Structures are given as structure tokens and as C-alpha cells.
Amino acid sequence: MVEGGLEDDIHYFTVTVRHDDARVLSVASASVRAPWATCSAAAEPLRALAGMPLSDRCLAVTQWTESHQHCTHQLDLAGLAIAHATRVRAGGARRRQYDAEIPYGLLQGEEHTVVLARDGAVVLRWAMRGTRIVSPIPYSEATGGFARWADATLSADESEAAVVLRRACSIGLSRGLDLDSYPTLADMPGLAPVCYSMQPERAPVAFRNRGLIRDYDGRPDALLADGPD
């Protein structure tokens, strides 16, 4: 069994993956803190991962199921947990922790630095301007979709770190937004059906869970304080 957790300003999800050393037996998730009322129901589609072969590639889940029918963050977390199960089975460390530092204002146009640490050691440091990676190479030269590029180009560990930081940057674009001003997800401008709650049939009833945004800038150790350990 592998337990995983993801927490940032807006989200707090956990997953539990059970496996038999060869395939996934079950995946369960919990929405400790979620932006929209429909997010917790995205636990149901994760059941589709049962039967998937273990893989050390965190994006292997996207080849087994339709990503846009899932909560992006819960599916990401499940992929990371499955990859971790594969590493542990091969004798790897039993625990892995990523910490991403994403400043406010990525969309304001000026250059910012984003940082990713794995198990306490910095593994990636990117200069970003908006949504674009300015440096270093090869990340700044990724083409054809960043996640697909990383999965096809980098080793499993390198790809995983790059995907985690890139996803953290995407989430970080929401830092400072007043999400509580939108009654439902359908009221947000520029909505695209890229996740479970953003599907046309759900967005109008994806009511905002108000008052749940947290600021951990001055207390990063409080992230995931309620587990998993």
C-alpha cells in the first residue's frame, strides 16, 4: 500500500493505492480541502486504475484512463503513488517528498524563479516568464506538450520531477485569484473541459467551497500536517 498527499493554497487531496507487486488493486482518494463541491466525487473515476500494471513513470496513468474525466490533481497524485510503489518494490526508499516554491504573480509578465526540492534537496530551478520556461535548457526547449516531452525525453526520476514542478506552476497561476467571487465553476471565464469538474454537465453545479484558501508562505511545514506521514 502507498499513501500520498498533495496540498497547496487551494487543494488538499490524499490517495491510497493498493497493489499486489505487479498491478494496481484499488485506488481511493479523499478531498480534505477542495475548491469546488464536485471535486470529492472525482474519487469514483479513479477506480478505473484497478488492473493497471505498476510503472515507474508517473504519467503511465494517462495511458490507462481518460485524464479529462478525472480531477487533475487526484490523478496526478495517483500516478505518483503508483510510480512510488514500483520504486519501493525494486528496493527504493519508502518515502518521497516534493516541495515546490511558486511565487505570486506568474501571470504578471516579469521573470520569476520556481524551485523544486525532492527529499530536502533542490533538484530543479527554473526561470519563468508567465507560463513559459525561460531557462535552463533542455526544459526551455520542450515542444509538443511539456508532459509528453518530459515522459519521452527524460529518465523516470527526471521526468517525474519536471512534471511535478510544471504542474505546480500551473496551479500557481491561481495564487492571488479571488476564487470565492465565482458562485460556480461555470462562472469562471475561459473554462475548458480539461478535468472532472470542468465537464459541461458538472461545471454549473460545481459550487464554490468558499473560505478554504490558505497561505503557507510563512509556514511551509504546516503543509500536509494532517497526513499522510
FIKOLZA-1660 file (N, C-alpha, C; in steps of 0.1 Angstrom, whole numbers, plus 5000, padded with zeros to 4 digits):
% residues 229
   i   px   py   pz ch aa at
   1 5008 4988 5000  A  M  N
   1 5000 5000 5000  A  M CA
   1 5009 5012 5000  A  M  C
   2 5005 5022 4992  A  V  N
   2 5011 5035 4992  A  V CA
   2 5001 5046 4995  A  V  C
   3 5005 5055 5004  A  E  N
   3 4996 5067 5007  A  E CA
   3 5003 5079 5002  A  E  C
   4 4996 5088 4996  A  G  N
   4 5001 5101 4990  A  G CA
   4 4993 5113 4994  A  G  C
   5 4999 5124 4995  A  G  N
   5 4991 5137 4998  A  G CA
   5 4996 5148 4990  A  G  C
   6 4988 5157 4986  A  L  N
   6 4991 5169 4979  A  L CA
   6 4983 5181 4985  A  L  C
   7 4991 5191 4989  A  E  N
   7 4985 5203 4995  A  E CA
   7 4991 5216 4989  A  E  C
   8 4983 5226 4987  A  D  N
   8 4988 5239 4983  A  D CA
   8 4978 5249 4988  A  D  C
   9 4978 5261 4983  A  D  N
   9 4969 5272 4988  A  D CA
   9 4954 5267 4986  A  D  C
  10 4951 5260 4975  A  I  N
  10 4937 5258 4971  A  I CA
  10 4932 5244 4974  A  I  C
  11 4942 5234 4974  A  H  N
  11 4938 5220 4974  A  H CA
  11 4944 5212 4985  A  H  C
  12 4938 5202 4989  A  Y  N
  12 4944 5192 4998  A  Y CA
  12 4937 5178 4995  A  Y  C
  13 4944 5170 4989  A  F  N
  13 4939 5157 4985  A  F CA
  13 4948 5146 4990  A  F  C
  14 4943 5134 4993  A  T  N
  14 4951 5122 4996  A  T CA
  14 4946 5111 4988  A  T  C
  15 4955 5101 4985  A  V  N
  15 4952 5089 4978  A  V CA
  15 4958 5077 4985  A  V  C
  16 4951 5066 4984  A  T  N
  16 4957 5053 4989  A  T CA
  16 4956 5043 4977  A  T  C
  17 4968 5038 4974  A  V  N
  17 4969 5028 4963  A  V CA
  17 4973 5015 4969  A  V  C
  18 4965 5005 4965  A  R  N
  18 4968 4991 4970  A  R CA
  18 4972 4983 4957  A  R  C
  19 4982 4974 4959  A  H  N
  19 4987 4967 4947  A  H CA
  19 4992 4953 4952  A  H  C
  20 4995 4944 4942  A  D  N
  20 5000 4931 4945  A  D CA
  20 5014 4929 4940  A  D  C
  21 5022 4940 4939  A  D  N
  21 5035 4940 4934  A  D CA
  21 5036 4938 4919  A  D  C
  22 5025 4937 4912  A  A  N
  22 5025 4937 4898  A  A CA
  22 5015 4946 4892  A  A  C
  23 5003 4947 4898  A  R  N
  23 4992 4955 4893  A  R CA
  23 4985 4963 4904  A  R  C
  24 4979 4973 4900  A  V  N
  24 4971 4981 4910  A  V CA
  24 4958 4973 4913  A  V  C
  25 4955 4972 4926  A  L  N
  25 4943 4965 4930  A  L CA
  25 4932 4975 4932  A  L  C
  26 4935 4987 4938  A  S  N
  26 4925 4997 4941  A  S CA
  26 4931 5010 4943  A  S  C
  27 4924 5021 4940  A  V  N
  27 4928 5035 4943  A  V CA
  27 4916 5042 4950  A  V  C
  28 4919 5047 4962  A  A  N
  28 4909 5055 4969  A  A CA
  28 4915 5069 4971  A  A  C
  29 4906 5079 4971  A  S  N
  29 4911 5093 4974  A  S CA
  29 4901 5100 4983  A  S  C
  30 4906 5111 4990  A  A  N
  30 4898 5119 4999  A  A CA
  30 4901 5133 4996  A  A  C
  31 4890 5142 4995  A  S  N
  31 4892 5156 4993  A  S CA
  31 4891 5163 5007  A  S  C
  32 4903 5165 5013  A  V  N
  32 4903 5172 5026  A  V CA
  32 4899 5187 5024  A  V  C
  33 4904 5193 5014  A  R  N
  33 4901 5207 5011  A  R CA
  33 4901 5208 4996  A  R  C
  34 4889 5212 4990  A  A  N
  34 4888 5212 4976  A  A CA
  34 4881 5225 4971  A  A  C
  35 4884 5230 4960  A  P  N
  35 4879 5243 4956  A  P CA
  35 4864 5243 4952  A  P  C
  36 4859 5231 4947  A  W  N
  36 4846 5231 4941  A  W CA
  36 4838 5219 4947  A  W  C
  37 4825 5220 4948  A  A  N
  37 4817 5210 4955  A  A CA
  37 4817 5196 4948  A  A  C
  38 4820 5196 4935  A  T  N
  38 4820 5183 4928  A  T CA
  38 4834 5176 4929  A  T  C
  39 4844 5182 4934  A  C  N
  39 4857 5176 4934  A  C CA
  39 4858 5162 4941  A  C  C
  40 4851 5162 4952  A  S  N
  40 4851 5149 4960  A  S CA
  40 4846 5137 4952  A  S  C
  41 4836 5140 4943  A  A  N
  41 4831 5129 4935  A  A CA
  41 4840 5123 4925  A  A  C
  42 4851 5130 4923  A  A  N
  42 4862 5125 4914  A  A CA
  42 4869 5113 4919  A  A  C
  43 4866 5109 4931  A  A  N
  43 4872 5097 4937  A  A CA
  43 4867 5085 4929  A  A  C
  44 4855 5086 4924  A  E  N
  44 4849 5074 4917  A  E CA
  44 4856 5070 4904  A  E  C
  45 4860 5080 4895  A  P  N
  45 4867 5076 4883  A  P CA
  45 4880 5070 4885  A  P  C
  46 4887 5073 4897  A  L  N
  46 4900 5067 4900  A  L CA
  46 4899 5051 4901  A  L  C
  47 4887 5046 4903  A  R  N
  47 4886 5031 4904  A  R CA
  47 4890 5025 4891  A  R  C
  48 4890 5033 4880  A  A  N
  48 4893 5027 4867  A  A CA
  48 4908 5023 4866  A  A  C
  49 4916 5028 4876  A  L  N
  49 4930 5024 4876  A  L CA
  49 4933 5010 4881  A  L  C
  50 4923 5004 4886  A  A  N
  50 4924 4990 4891  A  A CA
  50 4928 4981 4879  A  A  C
  51 4938 4973 4881  A  G  N
  51 4942 4964 4870  A  G CA
  51 4954 4969 4862  A  G  C
  52 4957 4982 4864  A  M  N
  52 4968 4988 4857  A  M CA
  52 4982 4982 4862  A  M  C
  53 4991 4979 4852  A  P  N
  53 5004 4974 4856  A  P CA
  53 5012 4985 4864  A  P  C
  54 5019 4981 4874  A  L  N
  54 5028 4991 4880  A  L CA
  54 5038 4996 4870  A  L  C
  55 5042 5009 4872  A  S  N
  55 5051 5016 4863  A  S CA
  55 5059 5026 4871  A  S  C
  56 5071 5028 4867  A  D  N
  56 5079 5038 4874  A  D CA
  56 5077 5052 4867  A  D  C
  57 5069 5053 4857  A  R  N
  57 5066 5065 4850  A  R CA
  57 5053 5071 4856  A  R  C
  58 5054 5083 4862  A  C  N
  58 5042 5088 4869  A  C CA
  58 5030 5091 4859  A  C  C
  59 5034 5093 4846  A  L  N
  59 5023 5096 4836  A  L CA
  59 5017 5083 4830  A  L  C
  60 5021 5072 4835  A  A  N
  60 5015 5059 4829  A  A CA
  60 5000 5059 4831  A  A  C
  61 4995 5065 4842  A  V  N
  61 4981 5065 4844  A  V CA
  61 4973 5072 4832  A  V  C
  62 4979 5081 4825  A  T  N
  62 4972 5088 4814  A  T CA
  62 4971 5079 4802  A  T  C
  63 4978 5068 4802  A  Q  N
  63 4976 5058 4791  A  Q CA
  63 4966 5047 4794  A  Q  C
  64 4962 5047 4807  A  W  N
  64 4952 5037 4812  A  W CA
  64 4938 5043 4813  A  W  C
  65 4937 5056 4813  A  T  N
  65 4924 5062 4815  A  T CA
  65 4923 5076 4809  A  T  C
  66 4911 5081 4807  A  E  N
  66 4909 5094 4801  A  E CA
  66 4912 5105 4811  A  E  C
  67 4922 5113 4810  A  S  N
  67 4926 5123 4820  A  S CA
  67 4916 5133 4823  A  S  C
  68 4909 5138 4812  A  H  N
  68 4899 5149 4814  A  H CA
  68 4887 5144 4822  A  H  C
  69 4885 5131 4824  A  Q  N
  69 4874 5126 4832  A  Q CA
  69 4878 5125 4847  A  Q  C
  70 4889 5130 4850  A  H  N
  70 4894 5129 4864  A  H CA
  70 4897 5143 4870  A  H  C
  71 4897 5144 4883  A  C  N
  71 4903 5155 4889  A  C CA
  71 4918 5155 4886  A  C  C
  72 4923 5165 4880  A  T  N
  72 4937 5165 4875  A  T CA
  72 4947 5162 4887  A  T  C
  73 4944 5168 4898  A  H  N
  73 4954 5167 4909  A  H CA
  73 4953 5153 4916  A  H  C
  74 4941 5147 4917  A  Q  N
  74 4940 5134 4923  A  Q CA
  74 4946 5124 4913  A  Q  C
  75 4944 5125 4900  A  L  N
  75 4950 5116 4891  A  L CA
  75 4965 5117 4891  A  L  C
  76 4970 5130 4892  A  D  N
  76 4985 5132 4893  A  D CA
  76 4990 5125 4905  A  D  C
  77 4983 5126 4916  A  L  N
  77 4988 5120 4929  A  L CA
  77 4987 5105 4928  A  L  C
  78 4977 5100 4922  A  A  N
  78 4977 5085 4920  A  A CA
  78 4988 5080 4911  A  A  C
  79 4991 5088 4901  A  G  N
  79 5003 5084 4892  A  G CA
  79 5016 5084 4900  A  G  C
  80 5018 5094 4908  A  L  N
  80 5030 5095 4917  A  L CA
  80 5030 5083 4927  A  L  C
  81 5019 5080 4932  A  A  N
  81 5019 5069 4942  A  A CA
  81 5022 5055 4935  A  A  C
  82 5016 5053 4923  A  I  N
  82 5019 5041 4916  A  I CA
  82 5034 5040 4912  A  I  C
  83 5039 5051 4908  A  A  N
  83 5054 5051 4905  A  A CA
  83 5062 5048 4917  A  A  C
  84 5058 5054 4928  A  H  N
  84 5065 5051 4941  A  H CA
  84 5064 5037 4945  A  H  C
  85 5052 5031 4943  A  A  N
  85 5051 5016 4946  A  A CA
  85 5061 5008 4938  A  A  C
  86 5063 5012 4926  A  T  N
  86 5072 5005 4917  A  T CA
  86 5086 5006 4922  A  T  C
  87 5090 5018 4926  A  R  N
  87 5104 5020 4931  A  R CA
  87 5106 5013 4944  A  R  C
  88 5096 5013 4953  A  V  N
  88 5098 5006 4966  A  V CA
  88 5099 4991 4964  A  V  C
  89 5091 4986 4954  A  R  N
  89 5092 4971 4951  A  R CA
  89 5106 4968 4946  A  R  C
  90 5113 4977 4939  A  A  N
  90 5126 4975 4934  A  A CA
  90 5137 4978 4944  A  A  C
  91 5133 4981 4957  A  G  N
  91 5143 4984 4967  A  G CA
  91 5146 4998 4970  A  G  C
  92 5138 5007 4965  A  G  N
  92 5140 5021 4967  A  G CA
  92 5135 5026 4980  A  G  C
  93 5137 5039 4984  A  A  N
  93 5133 5044 4996  A  A CA
  93 5118 5044 4998  A  A  C
  94 5114 5042 5010  A  R  N
  94 5100 5040 5013  A  R CA
  94 5092 5053 5013  A  R  C
  95 5099 5064 5013  A  R  N
  95 5092 5077 5014  A  R CA
  95 5098 5087 5003  A  R  C
  96 5090 5095 4997  A  R  N
  96 5095 5105 4988  A  R CA
  96 5086 5118 4990  A  R  C
  97 5093 5129 4991  A  Q  N
  97 5086 5142 4993  A  Q CA
  97 5091 5153 4984  A  Q  C
  98 5081 5159 4977  A  Y  N
  98 5084 5170 4968  A  Y CA
  98 5079 5183 4975  A  Y  C
  99 5087 5194 4974  A  D  N
  99 5083 5207 4979  A  D CA
  99 5086 5217 4968  A  D  C
 100 5075 5223 4963  A  A  N
 100 5076 5233 4952  A  A CA
 100 5074 5247 4957  A  A  C
 101 5082 5256 4953  A  E  N
 101 5081 5270 4957  A  E CA
 101 5077 5278 4945  A  E  C
 102 5064 5283 4945  A  I  N
 102 5059 5291 4933  A  I CA
 102 5055 5305 4938  A  I  C
 103 5061 5315 4934  A  P  N
 103 5057 5329 4939  A  P CA
 103 5044 5334 4933  A  P  C
 104 5039 5344 4939  A  Y  N
 104 5027 5351 4934  A  Y CA
 104 5031 5358 4921  A  Y  C
 105 5022 5360 4912  A  G  N
 105 5024 5368 4901  A  G CA
 105 5030 5362 4888  A  G  C
 106 5029 5349 4886  A  L  N
 106 5034 5343 4874  A  L CA
 106 5028 5349 4861  A  L  C
 107 5016 5353 4862  A  L  N
 107 5009 5358 4851  A  L CA
 107 5011 5373 4848  A  L  C
 108 5019 5380 4856  A  Q  N
 108 5021 5394 4855  A  Q CA
 108 5032 5398 4845  A  Q  C
 109 5039 5388 4840  A  G  N
 109 5048 5391 4829  A  G CA
 109 5063 5392 4832  A  G  C
 110 5066 5396 4844  A  E  N
 110 5080 5397 4848  A  E CA
 110 5086 5383 4851  A  E  C
 111 5099 5382 4851  A  E  N
 111 5105 5369 4853  A  E CA
 111 5105 5365 4868  A  E  C
 112 5102 5352 4870  A  H  N
 112 5102 5347 4884  A  H CA
 112 5110 5334 4884  A  H  C
 113 5114 5330 4896  A  T  N
 113 5121 5317 4898  A  T CA
 113 5113 5308 4905  A  T  C
 114 5111 5295 4900  A  V  N
 114 5104 5285 4907  A  V CA
 114 5114 5274 4911  A  V  C
 115 5112 5267 4922  A  V  N
 115 5121 5258 4927  A  V CA
 115 5114 5245 4932  A  V  C
 116 5120 5234 4929  A  L  N
 116 5115 5221 4934  A  L CA
 116 5126 5214 4941  A  L  C
 117 5122 5209 4954  A  A  N
 117 5131 5201 4962  A  A CA
 117 5125 5187 4963  A  A  C
 118 5134 5177 4963  A  R  N
 118 5129 5163 4965  A  R CA
 118 5137 5158 4977  A  R  C
 119 5130 5153 4987  A  D  N
 119 5135 5148 4999  A  D CA
 119 5146 5158 5005  A  D  C
 120 5142 5171 5004  A  G  N
 120 5151 5181 5011  A  G CA
 120 5162 5187 5002  A  G  C
 121 5164 5182 4990  A  A  N
 121 5175 5187 4982  A  A CA
 121 5169 5193 4969  A  A  C
 122 5173 5205 4965  A  V  N
 122 5168 5211 4953  A  V CA
 122 5173 5203 4941  A  V  C
 123 5163 5200 4933  A  V  N
 123 5166 5192 4920  A  V CA
 123 5163 5200 4908  A  V  C
 124 5154 5210 4909  A  L  N
 124 5151 5219 4897  A  L CA
 124 5150 5233 4901  A  L  C
 125 5154 5242 4893  A  R  N
 125 5153 5256 4895  A  R CA
 125 5151 5263 4881  A  R  C
 126 5139 5268 4878  A  W  N
 126 5136 5273 4865  A  W CA
 126 5133 5288 4866  A  W  C
 127 5137 5296 4856  A  A  N
 127 5133 5309 4854  A  A CA
 127 5120 5309 4845  A  A  C
 128 5110 5315 4850  A  M  N
 128 5097 5315 4843  A  M CA
 128 5093 5330 4839  A  M  C
 129 5087 5331 4828  A  R  N
 129 5080 5344 4824  A  R CA
 129 5066 5340 4820  A  R  C
 130 5056 5343 4829  A  G  N
 130 5043 5339 4826  A  G CA
 130 5043 5324 4827  A  G  C
 131 5037 5317 4817  A  T  N
 131 5037 5303 4816  A  T CA
 131 5048 5296 4809  A  T  C
 132 5058 5305 4805  A  R  N
 132 5069 5300 4797  A  R CA
 132 5082 5298 4805  A  R  C
 133 5088 5286 4803  A  I  N
 133 5101 5283 4810  A  I CA
 133 5112 5290 4802  A  I  C
 134 5119 5300 4808  A  V  N
 134 5129 5308 4801  A  V CA
 134 5142 5300 4801  A  V  C
 135 5146 5294 4812  A  S  N
 135 5158 5286 4814  A  S CA
 135 5156 5277 4826  A  S  C
 136 5164 5266 4826  A  P  N
 136 5176 5263 4818  A  P CA
 136 5171 5253 4806  A  P  C
 137 5180 5251 4797  A  I  N
 137 5179 5241 4787  A  I CA
 137 5181 5227 4794  A  I  C
 138 5174 5216 4791  A  P  N
 138 5165 5214 4780  A  P CA
 138 5151 5218 4782  A  P  C
 139 5147 5222 4795  A  Y  N
 139 5133 5224 4798  A  Y CA
 139 5127 5236 4790  A  Y  C
 140 5135 5246 4787  A  S  N
 140 5131 5258 4780  A  S CA
 140 5128 5255 4765  A  S  C
 141 5133 5243 4760  A  E  N
 141 5131 5239 4746  A  E CA
 141 5121 5228 4744  A  E  C
 142 5114 5225 4754  A  A  N
 142 5104 5214 4753  A  A CA
 142 5093 5218 4743  A  A  C
 143 5090 5208 4734  A  T  N
 143 5080 5210 4724  A  T CA
 143 5070 5199 4724  A  T  C
 144 5058 5202 4718  A  G  N
 144 5048 5191 4717  A  G CA
 144 5040 5188 4729  A  G  C
 145 5039 5197 4739  A  G  N
 145 5033 5194 4752  A  G CA
 145 5043 5190 4762  A  G  C
 146 5044 5198 4773  A  F  N
 146 5056 5196 4782  A  F CA
 146 5056 5182 4788  A  F  C
 147 5044 5177 4793  A  A  N
 147 5044 5164 4800  A  A CA
 147 5048 5153 4790  A  A  C
 148 5042 5153 4778  A  R  N
 148 5046 5143 4768  A  R CA
 148 5061 5144 4765  A  R  C
 149 5066 5156 4763  A  W  N
 149 5080 5158 4760  A  W CA
 149 5089 5152 4772  A  W  C
 150 5085 5155 4784  A  A  N
 150 5093 5150 4796  A  A CA
 150 5093 5135 4796  A  A  C
 151 5081 5129 4794  A  D  N
 151 5080 5115 4795  A  D CA
 151 5088 5108 4785  A  D  C
 152 5088 5114 4773  A  A  N
 152 5095 5107 4761  A  A CA
 152 5110 5110 4761  A  A  C
 153 5115 5121 4768  A  T  N
 153 5129 5125 4767  A  T CA
 153 5137 5122 4779  A  T  C
 154 5131 5123 4791  A  L  N
 154 5139 5122 4804  A  L CA
 154 5137 5109 4810  A  L  C
 155 5147 5106 4819  A  S  N
 155 5146 5094 4828  A  S CA
 155 5133 5095 4836  A  S  C
 156 5130 5084 4843  A  A  N
 156 5118 5083 4851  A  A CA
 156 5118 5094 4862  A  A  C
 157 5129 5094 4869  A  D  N
 157 5131 5104 4880  A  D CA
 157 5131 5118 4875  A  D  C
 158 5138 5121 4865  A  E  N
 158 5139 5134 4859  A  E CA
 158 5126 5139 4854  A  E  C
 159 5119 5130 4847  A  S  N
 159 5106 5133 4841  A  S CA
 159 5096 5136 4852  A  S  C
 160 5096 5128 4863  A  E  N
 160 5087 5129 4874  A  E CA
 160 5089 5143 4880  A  E  C
 161 5101 5147 4883  A  A  N
 161 5104 5160 4889  A  A CA
 161 5099 5171 4880  A  A  C
 162 5102 5170 4867  A  A  N
 162 5098 5181 4858  A  A CA
 162 5083 5182 4857  A  A  C
 163 5076 5171 4857  A  V  N
 163 5061 5171 4856  A  V CA
 163 5056 5177 4869  A  V  C
 164 5061 5173 4881  A  V  N
 164 5056 5179 4893  A  V CA
 164 5058 5194 4894  A  V  C
 165 5070 5199 4890  A  L  N
 165 5072 5213 4890  A  L CA
 165 5063 5221 4880  A  L  C
 166 5062 5215 4868  A  R  N
 166 5053 5221 4858  A  R CA
 166 5039 5222 4863  A  R  C
 167 5034 5211 4869  A  R  N
 167 5020 5211 4874  A  R CA
 167 5019 5221 4885  A  R  C
 168 5029 5222 4894  A  A  N
 168 5029 5232 4905  A  A CA
 168 5028 5247 4899  A  A  C
 169 5035 5249 4888  A  C  N
 169 5034 5262 4881  A  C CA
 169 5020 5265 4876  A  C  C
 170 5014 5255 4871  A  S  N
 170 5000 5256 4866  A  S CA
 170 4991 5260 4877  A  S  C
 171 4992 5252 4888  A  I  N
 171 4984 5255 4900  A  I CA
 171 4987 5269 4905  A  I  C
 172 5000 5273 4905  A  G  N
 172 5004 5286 4910  A  G CA
 172 4999 5298 4903  A  G  C
 173 4994 5296 4890  A  L  N
 173 4988 5307 4883  A  L CA
 173 4975 5312 4890  A  L  C
 174 4970 5303 4899  A  S  N
 174 4958 5307 4906  A  S CA
 174 4961 5315 4919  A  S  C
 175 4973 5316 4923  A  R  N
 175 4977 5322 4935  A  R CA
 175 4973 5337 4935  A  R  C
 176 4965 5341 4944  A  G  N
 176 4961 5355 4945  A  G CA
 176 4948 5358 4938  A  G  C
 177 4942 5348 4931  A  L  N
 177 4929 5350 4925  A  L CA
 177 4918 5349 4935  A  L  C
 178 4908 5356 4934  A  D  N
 178 4896 5356 4943  A  D CA
 178 4886 5346 4938  A  D  C
 179 4889 5333 4940  A  L  N
 179 4880 5323 4935  A  L CA
 179 4867 5323 4942  A  L  C
 180 4866 5329 4954  A  D  N
 180 4853 5330 4961  A  D CA
 180 4843 5339 4954  A  D  C
 181 4848 5347 4944  A  S  N
 181 4839 5356 4937  A  S CA
 181 4831 5348 4926  A  S  C
 182 4834 5336 4924  A  Y  N
 182 4827 5328 4913  A  Y CA
 182 4818 5318 4920  A  Y  C
 183 4805 5320 4919  A  P  N
 183 4795 5311 4925  A  P CA
 183 4797 5296 4921  A  P  C
 184 4799 5294 4908  A  T  N
 184 4802 5280 4903  A  T CA
 184 4814 5281 4894  A  T  C
 185 4819 5269 4891  A  L  N
 185 4830 5268 4881  A  L CA
 185 4826 5273 4867  A  L  C
 186 4813 5272 4864  A  A  N
 186 4808 5276 4851  A  A CA
 186 4809 5292 4850  A  A  C
 187 4810 5299 4861  A  D  N
 187 4811 5313 4860  A  D CA
 187 4825 5318 4858  A  D  C
 188 4835 5310 4858  A  M  N
 188 4849 5314 4856  A  M CA
 188 4851 5316 4841  A  M  C
 189 4857 5327 4837  A  P  N
 189 4860 5329 4822  A  P CA
 189 4870 5319 4817  A  P  C
 190 4869 5316 4804  A  G  N
 190 4879 5308 4797  A  G CA
 190 4878 5294 4801  A  G  C
 191 4867 5289 4806  A  L  N
 191 4867 5275 4811  A  L CA
 191 4868 5265 4799  A  L  C
 192 4876 5255 4801  A  A  N
 192 4878 5244 4791  A  A CA
 192 4876 5231 4798  A  A  C
 193 4870 5221 4792  A  P  N
 193 4866 5208 4798  A  P CA
 193 4879 5199 4800  A  P  C
 194 4888 5203 4808  A  V  N
 194 4901 5196 4810  A  V CA
 194 4901 5187 4822  A  V  C
 195 4891 5188 4831  A  C  N
 195 4891 5179 4843  A  C CA
 195 4877 5175 4846  A  C  C
 196 4875 5167 4857  A  Y  N
 196 4862 5162 4861  A  Y CA
 196 4852 5173 4863  A  Y  C
 197 4855 5183 4871  A  S  N
 197 4845 5193 4875  A  S CA
 197 4843 5203 4864  A  S  C
 198 4852 5204 4854  A  M  N
 198 4850 5213 4843  A  M CA
 198 4842 5208 4832  A  M  C
 199 4838 5195 4832  A  Q  N
 199 4829 5190 4822  A  Q CA
 199 4816 5197 4821  A  Q  C
 200 4811 5200 4809  A  P  N
 200 4799 5208 4808  A  P CA
 200 4787 5204 4817  A  P  C
 201 4785 5192 4819  A  E  N
 201 4774 5187 4827  A  E CA
 201 4776 5190 4842  A  E  C
 202 4789 5192 4846  A  R  N
 202 4792 5194 4860  A  R CA
 202 4795 5208 4864  A  R  C
 203 4801 5216 4855  A  A  N
 203 4805 5229 4859  A  A CA
 203 4794 5238 4865  A  A  C
 204 4782 5237 4859  A  P  N
 204 4771 5246 4865  A  P CA
 204 4767 5242 4879  A  P  C
 205 4770 5230 4884  A  V  N
 205 4767 5225 4897  A  V CA
 205 4779 5224 4906  A  V  C
 206 4791 5228 4900  A  A  N
 206 4803 5228 4908  A  A CA
 206 4804 5241 4916  A  A  C
 207 4797 5241 4927  A  F  N
 207 4796 5253 4935  A  F CA
 207 4809 5255 4943  A  F  C
 208 4812 5268 4944  A  R  N
 208 4824 5272 4951  A  R CA
 208 4824 5268 4966  A  R  C
 209 4834 5262 4971  A  N  N
 209 4836 5259 4985  A  N CA
 209 4844 5272 4991  A  N  C
 210 4836 5281 4996  A  R  N
 210 4842 5294 4999  A  R CA
 210 4850 5293 5012  A  R  C
 211 4860 5302 5014  A  G  N
 211 4867 5304 5026  A  G CA
 211 4878 5293 5029  A  G  C
 212 4882 5286 5018  A  L  N
 212 4891 5274 5021  A  L CA
 212 4906 5277 5016  A  L  C
 213 4908 5289 5010  A  I  N
 213 4922 5292 5005  A  I CA
 213 4931 5295 5017  A  I  C
 214 4943 5289 5017  A  R  N
 214 4953 5291 5028  A  R CA
 214 4965 5297 5022  A  R  C
 215 4973 5304 5031  A  D  N
 215 4986 5310 5027  A  D CA
 215 4996 5303 5036  A  D  C
 216 5005 5296 5029  A  Y  N
 216 5016 5288 5037  A  Y CA
 216 5029 5295 5035  A  Y  C
 217 5030 5306 5029  A  D  N
 217 5043 5312 5026  A  D CA
 217 5052 5313 5038  A  D  C
 218 5047 5317 5050  A  G  N
 218 5054 5318 5062  A  G CA
 218 5055 5306 5070  A  G  C
 219 5048 5295 5066  A  R  N
 219 5048 5283 5074  A  R CA
 219 5047 5271 5065  A  R  C
 220 5056 5268 5057  A  P  N
 220 5056 5257 5048  A  P CA
 220 5055 5243 5055  A  P  C
 221 5060 5243 5067  A  D  N
 221 5060 5230 5074  A  D CA
 221 5046 5226 5078  A  D  C
 222 5036 5235 5077  A  A  N
 222 5022 5232 5080  A  A CA
 222 5015 5224 5069  A  A  C
 223 5021 5224 5057  A  L  N
 223 5016 5217 5046  A  L CA
 223 5016 5202 5049  A  L  C
 224 5004 5196 5046  A  L  N
 224 5003 5181 5049  A  L CA
 224 5004 5178 5064  A  L  C
 225 5002 5187 5072  A  A  N
 225 5003 5185 5087  A  A CA
 225 4994 5174 5092  A  A  C
 226 4983 5172 5085  A  D  N
 226 4973 5162 5089  A  D CA
 226 4975 5149 5081  A  D  C
 227 4986 5148 5075  A  G  N
 227 4990 5135 5068  A  G CA
 227 4987 5135 5053  A  G  C
 228 4991 5124 5047  A  P  N
 228 4997 5113 5052  A  P CA
 228 5012 5115 5057  A  P  C
 229 5017 5107 5066  A  D  N
 229 5030 5109 5071  A  D CA
 229 5041 5105 5061  A  D  C
% end
